[in-house]
Amino acid sequence: MSDTFINYFDQLLDSAERNDIFSSRAFNEFEVEVREAMAKQKQGIPDAEITDIGGIQHTCPSCWGFVGYRHDHCENCGQKLDWED
């Protein structure tokens, strides 16, 4: 998902909320789910830790689950990952 699309959709949700276009509980739940999904598409940098035996393990910046080196997304929560070189 491109950053331009994410920004556009985010503005659309903000506008709908400001103008009280959708006031139903179902929309509010949908909005929360959409915003969470959009946040996961913004790249996060995995944390690296040295293990007890001298190896390196990487964790997701969102759910702190273990992620494989150079994976594009966290397998636990779907967070998009950025492996800054």
C-alpha positions in Angstrom: 0.0 0.0 0.0 1.5 3.3 -1.0 2.1 6.1 1.5 0.0 8.4 -0.7 -3.0 6.1 -0.5 -2.6 5.7 3.2 -2.5 9.4 3.7 -5.5 9.9 1.5 -7.5 7.3 3.4 -6.4 8.7 6.7 -7.7 12.2 5.7 -10.9 10.6 4.4 -11.6 9.0 7.8 -10.7 12.2 9.7 -13.1 14.1 7.5 -15.9 11.6 8.1 -15.3 11.7 11.8 -15.3 15.6 11.9 -18.5 15.9 9.9 -20.2 13.0 11.9 -21.0 11.3 8.6 -21.0 7.9 10.1 -22.1 7.8 13.7 -22.9 4.1 14.1 -21.0 1.8 16.4 -20.3 -0.5 13.4 -18.5 2.3 11.6 -16.5 3.3 14.7 -15.3 -0.3 15.0 -14.5 -0.4 11.3 -12.6 2.9 11.6 -10.4 1.5 14.5 -9.6 -1.6 12.5 -8.7 0.4 9.3 -6.5 2.8 11.3 -4.7 -0.1 12.9 -4.2 -1.8 9.5 -2.9 1.4 8.0 -0.5 2.0 10.9 1.0 -1.5 10.3 1.7 -0.5 6.7 4.1 2.3 7.8 7.4 0.7 8.1 8.8 -0.1 11.5 12.5 -0.8 12.3 13.0 -4.2 14.0 14.9 -4.2 17.3 18.1 -6.4 17.5 19.3 -8.1 20.6 22.3 -10.2 21.2 21.3 -13.6 22.7 23.0 -15.5 25.5 24.9 -17.6 23.0 26.1 -14.6 21.0 23.6 -14.7 18.1 21.3 -11.9 17.1 17.5 -12.1 17.4 15.2 -9.5 15.9 11.8 -8.4 17.3 8.9 -6.6 15.8 8.5 -3.0 16.8 4.7 -3.4 17.2 4.1 -6.8 18.9 7.6 -7.7 20.0 7.3 -11.1 18.4 10.4 -12.6 16.9 10.9 -11.8 13.2 13.1 -13.5 10.6 16.0 -11.5 9.3 15.0 -9.4 6.2 11.4 -10.5 6.3 9.1 -7.9 4.8 6.4 -8.2 7.4 6.0 -9.6 10.9 4.4 -13.0 10.7 2.6 -12.4 14.1 0.9 -9.1 13.5 1.5 -8.1 9.9 3.7 -5.0 10.7 5.6 -3.8 7.6 9.4 -3.9 8.4 12.2 -1.7 7.3 15.7 -3.1 7.6 17.7 0.1 7.4 21.0 -0.8 5.8 
